[in-house]
């Protein structure tokens, strides 16, 4: 649909509508798998929390024997729950 411009005074909405309808298909973003991929960065604190959450009972016991307070508290908590 083609519209002719007969007046120099157009409202901003009319200008936006006219501009939006005249965009070519080449200006549309294309989506490819490589551009849709998100990068995930895990902080050091997050990495440490993940390691603590996934360690085995043997590893926790070993750390508790070597003086790790968090491991000692976890062992005490497990013993109280048992």
HELIX and SHEET records of a PDB file:
HELIX    1   1 UNK A   12  UNK A   21  1                                  10    
HELIX    2   2 UNK A   25  UNK A   27  5                                   3    
HELIX    3   3 UNK A   33  UNK A   36  1                                   4    
HELIX    4   4 UNK A   44  UNK A   54  1                                  11    
HELIX    5   5 UNK A   57  UNK A   65  1                                   9    
HELIX    6   6 UNK A   69  UNK A   81  1                                  13    
END                                                                             
